[in-house]
Amino acid sequence: MKRILSWIRLTSIASIGLTKSLQLVRMFGEPEEFLGSPASRFKACDFLTPEAIAELAKPLKPGDFKKEAKLIEKLDIRFVSLLDEGYPSLLKSIYYPPLYLFYRGELRQDDFRRVLAVVGTRRPSNYGRMMAEKISNGLSKSG
């Protein structure tokens, strides 16, 4: 669970964002290995502000992200990161891939032969939500 919470913590640092998080993961590997490190470890990261470095240097405390941890366990949610073998290869090949995925059930590479992503607003209208659901259901039923 600490590994998952480290990934969540990395992406929760407001001054970092996806691009810088990707750079950090490509430089240092697992967030669990570099979060909480002395600020001097990030000296070569000229893309980070002093504030971001200070946030990265803070250790992950046991109570951090307690709510998220309970939900992950309660709902039997699984996790795969960009660094894992099981991460979908097609998704890994896009310019800014998600750092990690949460999912339930099985995540098989065969399931990614034909894929479609639906992207929309965070605050859809009722009509937009209804149409997205209708279109997505129709597409999934057709294979």
C-alpha positions as MATLAB code, in Angstrom:
seq = 'MKRILSWIRLTSIASIGLTKSLQLVRMFGEPEEFLGSPASRFKACDFLTPEAIAELAKPLKPGDFKKEAKLIEKLDIRFVSLLDEGYPSLLKSIYYPPLYLFYRGELRQDDFRRVLAVVGTRRPSNYGRMMAEKISNGLSKSG';
ca = [
       0.000    0.000    0.000;
       2.899    2.376    0.712;
       3.948    2.123   -2.934;
       0.486    3.141   -4.149;
       0.265    5.992   -1.656;
       3.667    7.260   -2.818;
       2.374    7.495   -6.385;
      -0.748    9.304   -5.164;
       1.375   11.700   -3.134;
       3.609   12.497   -6.109;
       0.622   13.421   -8.244;
      -0.971   15.434   -5.443;
       1.885   17.946   -5.272;
       0.303   20.959   -6.961;
       3.564   22.550   -8.106;
       4.717   19.477  -10.012;
       2.045   18.218  -12.442;
       2.185   15.371  -14.966;
       5.138   16.500  -17.089;
       7.469   17.018  -14.141;
       6.226   13.849  -12.445;
       7.077   11.875  -15.593;
      10.552   13.411  -15.620;
      11.089   12.498  -11.962;
       9.909    8.913  -12.459;
      12.134    8.516  -15.517;
      15.119    9.889  -13.565;
      14.616    8.172  -10.198;
      12.157    5.310  -10.689;
       9.535    4.484   -8.071;
       8.276    7.514   -6.104;
       8.603    5.437   -2.937;
      12.370    5.478   -3.561;
      12.778    9.248   -3.922;
       9.953   10.927   -1.988;
      11.236   12.070    1.374;
      14.836   12.192    0.122;
      17.039   15.125    1.098;
      16.549   18.197   -1.096;
      20.126   17.782   -2.377;
      19.020   14.669   -4.314;
      16.981   16.911   -6.611;
      19.846   19.329   -7.345;
      20.071   18.186  -10.985;
      16.333   18.769  -11.505;
      16.482   22.278  -12.933;
      12.815   21.953  -13.914;
      11.714   22.016  -10.245;
      11.039   25.101   -8.167;
      12.445   25.341   -4.635;
       8.864   24.881   -3.356;
       8.446   21.653   -5.338;
      11.775   20.336   -4.027;
      10.686   21.111   -0.464;
       7.447   19.157   -1.033;
       9.347   16.180   -2.484;
      11.681   16.151    0.503;
       8.816   15.814    3.003;
       8.413   12.225    4.234;
       5.158   10.346    3.708;
       3.480   10.059    7.091;
       1.404    7.003    8.078;
      -1.832    9.026    8.260;
      -1.414   10.643    4.830;
      -4.026    9.504    2.302;
      -5.766    7.344    4.920;
      -9.135    7.846    3.227;
      -7.791    6.737   -0.154;
      -6.097    3.684    1.363;
      -9.335    2.557    3.036;
     -11.277    2.954   -0.194;
      -8.692    1.001   -2.212;
      -8.848   -1.883    0.253;
     -12.619   -1.803    0.730;
     -13.386   -1.900   -3.004;
     -10.568   -4.331   -3.885;
      -9.105   -1.816   -6.314;
      -5.956   -2.828   -8.150;
      -3.102   -0.624   -9.257;
      -0.572   -0.603  -12.071;
       2.057    2.080  -12.667;
       3.854    3.217  -15.773;
       6.901    1.315  -14.509;
       5.083   -2.034  -14.239;
       5.198   -4.761  -16.858;
       1.413   -5.061  -16.793;
       0.847   -1.419  -17.791;
      -0.899   -1.325  -21.200;
       1.784   -0.913  -23.866;
      -0.429    1.146  -26.195;
      -1.166    3.572  -23.410;
       2.507    3.757  -22.496;
       3.308    4.874  -26.034;
       1.270    8.102  -25.945;
       3.035   11.409  -25.356;
       1.798   11.967  -21.788;
       0.660    8.596  -20.445;
      -1.112    8.440  -17.091;
       1.422    7.634  -14.377;
      -0.812    4.924  -12.970;
      -4.173    3.265  -13.355;
      -6.652    2.024  -10.808;
      -8.893   -0.804  -11.938;
     -11.087   -3.645  -10.793;
     -11.116   -7.101  -12.326;
      -8.452   -8.263  -14.745;
      -6.142   -6.156  -16.882;
      -5.031   -8.313  -19.814;
      -2.933   -7.145  -22.749;
      -5.312   -8.976  -25.129;
      -8.050   -6.585  -24.043;
      -6.120   -3.721  -25.616;
      -6.189   -4.866  -29.230;
      -9.125   -2.549  -29.949;
      -9.404    0.435  -27.670;
     -11.278    3.685  -27.443;
     -10.901    6.548  -25.020;
     -13.729    8.873  -24.109;
     -12.544   12.265  -22.946;
     -14.810   14.972  -21.677;
     -15.349   17.736  -19.211;
     -15.171   17.333  -15.441;
     -18.580   18.988  -15.128;
     -20.775   17.516  -17.868;
     -24.372   18.540  -18.364;
     -27.059   15.912  -17.801;
     -27.477   15.623  -21.571;
     -23.721   15.236  -22.097;
     -23.486   12.534  -19.424;
     -26.497   10.688  -20.889;
     -25.104   10.798  -24.447;
     -21.610    9.724  -23.383;
     -23.129    6.737  -21.567;
     -25.349    5.838  -24.529;
     -22.517    6.027  -27.054;
     -20.058    4.159  -24.792;
     -22.563    1.391  -24.067;
     -23.309    0.965  -27.768;
     -19.606    0.794  -28.631;
     -18.787   -1.684  -25.876;
     -21.657   -3.985  -26.903;
     -20.394   -4.011  -30.481;
     -16.992   -5.199  -29.317;
];
